[in-house]
Amino acid sequence: YNDMLRRAVSAMKAGRVPDLTEPLGVTTEINLHVPALLPEKYCNDVHERLVLYKRLATVESLDELDRLQEELVDRFGPTPEPTQALLACHRLRLTGMPLGVTKIDSGPERTTIHFVKHPPFDAGALILLVQKDGRIRFAGPDRLRIERAAPSLTERVTLVKEFLGRLQPSG
């Protein structure tokens, strides 16, 4: 309830009408087709790992995520690849949520992005992107597919970030 109230007040302060059809907001599922976790060898206490997963799931800004990443490095040392992937998933979640992204599935051959029914960005901008770039196609009323190979985690994250950046309102 408190989360719903906080979101409604935040929307009203920003001059928007709260969306009561999506009272819990957008949840964004990310699949980068690589292990994304806190390995036992990195953080060996199961309770501590659960606390960290909860903290990651509730991070609300990229700055907050950066601070948590710094804390991980301070406490446990350099982040292994699965932890880097976990952090990348949360970065994409935070980037996609304000755009109404509900799911990102980015594999070695293609990337699929799902949106809420009425995404909060200019649909015309998305149509122009599809028209300009033959590798981007609509794959249904609420999703699109980017037919571009991205074999590594870094390439997948870059591809998705660049695409989402093109949907951000300029200004």
C-alpha positions as CSV (number, residue, x, y, z in Angstrom):
1,Y,0.0,0.0,0.0
2,N,2.8,2.4,0.9
3,D,4.5,1.7,-2.4
4,M,1.3,2.4,-4.3
5,L,0.7,5.6,-2.4
6,R,4.3,6.8,-2.9
7,R,4.1,6.2,-6.7
8,A,0.8,8.1,-6.9
9,V,2.2,11.1,-5.0
10,S,5.3,11.0,-7.1
11,A,3.2,11.0,-10.3
12,M,1.1,13.8,-9.1
13,K,4.1,15.9,-8.1
14,A,5.5,15.3,-11.6
15,G,2.2,16.7,-13.1
16,R,1.0,13.3,-14.2
17,V,-2.2,11.4,-13.4
18,P,-1.4,8.2,-11.5
19,D,-2.1,5.1,-13.6
20,L,-4.5,3.1,-11.5
21,T,-4.6,0.3,-14.0
22,E,-1.0,-0.4,-13.1
23,P,-1.1,0.3,-9.4
24,L,2.1,-1.6,-8.6
25,G,4.0,0.0,-11.5
26,V,6.0,-1.8,-14.2
27,T,8.1,-4.8,-13.2
28,T,10.8,-5.5,-15.7
29,E,12.1,-9.0,-16.3
30,I,15.6,-9.2,-17.8
31,N,17.2,-12.3,-19.4
32,L,20.7,-11.8,-20.8
33,H,21.3,-15.6,-21.3
34,V,24.3,-15.7,-18.9
35,P,24.4,-16.6,-15.2
36,A,23.5,-13.5,-13.2
37,L,24.0,-14.1,-9.5
38,L,26.2,-13.6,-6.4
39,P,28.3,-16.8,-6.4
40,E,28.9,-18.6,-3.2
41,K,32.6,-18.2,-3.6
42,Y,32.1,-14.4,-3.8
43,C,29.7,-14.0,-0.9
44,N,29.7,-17.3,1.1
45,D,27.0,-16.4,3.7
46,V,23.6,-17.5,2.3
47,H,21.7,-15.0,4.5
48,E,23.9,-12.1,3.4
49,R,23.3,-13.1,-0.3
50,L,19.6,-13.1,0.3
51,V,19.8,-9.6,1.9
52,L,21.9,-8.4,-1.1
53,Y,19.4,-9.8,-3.6
54,K,16.6,-8.0,-1.8
55,R,18.5,-4.8,-1.8
56,L,19.3,-5.1,-5.5
57,A,15.6,-5.8,-6.3
58,T,14.5,-2.7,-4.5
59,V,17.1,-0.3,-5.8
60,E,15.3,2.7,-7.4
61,S,18.0,4.7,-9.1
62,L,21.3,4.2,-11.0
63,D,23.1,6.2,-8.3
64,E,21.8,3.9,-5.6
65,L,22.9,0.9,-7.7
66,D,26.4,2.4,-8.2
67,R,26.7,2.8,-4.4
68,L,25.6,-0.8,-3.8
69,Q,28.2,-2.0,-6.4
70,E,30.9,0.0,-4.6
71,E,29.8,-1.6,-1.4
72,L,30.1,-5.1,-2.9
73,V,33.6,-4.3,-4.1
74,D,34.6,-2.9,-0.7
75,R,33.2,-5.9,1.2
76,F,34.0,-8.8,-1.2
77,G,36.5,-7.7,-3.7
78,P,36.3,-7.3,-7.5
79,T,32.9,-8.5,-8.9
80,P,33.1,-11.9,-10.8
81,E,31.3,-12.2,-14.2
82,P,28.0,-13.6,-12.8
83,T,27.8,-10.6,-10.4
84,Q,28.6,-8.2,-13.2
85,A,25.8,-9.7,-15.2
86,L,23.4,-9.4,-12.2
87,L,24.3,-5.7,-11.9
88,A,23.8,-5.2,-15.6
89,C,20.4,-6.7,-15.4
90,H,19.4,-4.3,-12.7
91,R,20.9,-1.4,-14.7
92,L,18.7,-2.4,-17.6
93,R,15.7,-2.8,-15.3
94,L,16.1,0.8,-14.0
95,T,16.6,2.1,-17.6
96,G,13.6,0.3,-19.0
97,M,11.1,0.8,-16.3
98,P,10.4,4.5,-17.0
99,L,9.9,3.5,-20.7
100,G,7.3,0.9,-19.8
101,V,9.5,-2.0,-20.6
102,T,8.2,-5.2,-19.1
103,K,10.7,-7.7,-20.4
104,I,14.1,-7.8,-22.1
105,D,15.4,-11.0,-23.6
106,S,18.8,-10.5,-25.2
107,G,20.6,-13.5,-26.5
108,P,23.6,-14.0,-28.9
109,E,21.5,-13.7,-32.1
110,R,18.6,-11.3,-31.3
111,T,17.0,-9.2,-28.6
112,T,13.3,-9.0,-27.9
113,I,11.8,-6.1,-25.8
114,H,8.2,-6.1,-24.5
115,F,6.3,-3.0,-23.4
116,V,3.2,-2.2,-21.4
117,K,0.1,-1.7,-23.4
118,H,0.5,2.1,-23.5
119,P,4.2,3.0,-23.1
120,P,5.0,6.5,-21.9
121,F,7.1,7.5,-24.8
122,D,6.4,8.9,-28.3
123,A,5.1,5.9,-30.4
124,G,6.1,7.9,-33.5
125,A,9.7,7.8,-32.4
126,L,9.5,4.0,-32.2
127,I,7.9,3.7,-35.6
128,L,10.7,5.9,-37.1
129,L,13.3,3.7,-35.5
130,V,11.7,0.6,-37.1
131,Q,11.4,2.3,-40.5
132,K,15.1,3.5,-40.4
133,D,16.7,0.3,-39.1
134,G,15.8,-2.9,-41.0
135,R,17.1,-5.0,-38.1
136,I,14.4,-3.7,-35.8
137,R,10.9,-5.2,-36.3
138,F,7.6,-5.3,-34.5
139,A,7.0,-8.8,-33.2
140,G,3.4,-8.1,-31.9
141,P,1.4,-5.3,-30.6
142,D,3.5,-4.8,-27.4
143,R,7.0,-6.0,-28.4
144,L,9.8,-5.7,-31.0
145,R,12.7,-7.7,-32.0
146,I,16.2,-6.5,-32.8
147,E,17.9,-8.9,-35.3
148,R,21.5,-8.1,-34.4
149,A,24.1,-10.5,-33.1
150,A,25.5,-9.7,-29.7
151,P,27.7,-12.7,-28.7
152,S,29.0,-11.2,-25.4
153,L,27.3,-9.8,-22.3
154,T,28.9,-6.4,-22.9
155,E,27.6,-6.3,-26.5
156,R,24.1,-7.3,-25.3
157,V,24.0,-4.6,-22.6
158,T,25.3,-2.0,-25.0
159,L,22.8,-2.9,-27.7
160,V,19.8,-2.6,-25.2
161,K,21.1,0.6,-23.6
162,E,21.6,2.2,-27.0
163,F,18.2,1.2,-28.1
164,L,16.4,2.4,-24.9
165,G,18.4,5.6,-25.1
166,R,16.9,6.3,-28.6
167,L,13.4,6.1,-27.0
168,Q,14.2,8.6,-24.3
169,P,12.7,12.0,-24.9
170,S,15.4,14.5,-26.0
171,G,15.8,17.7,-24.1
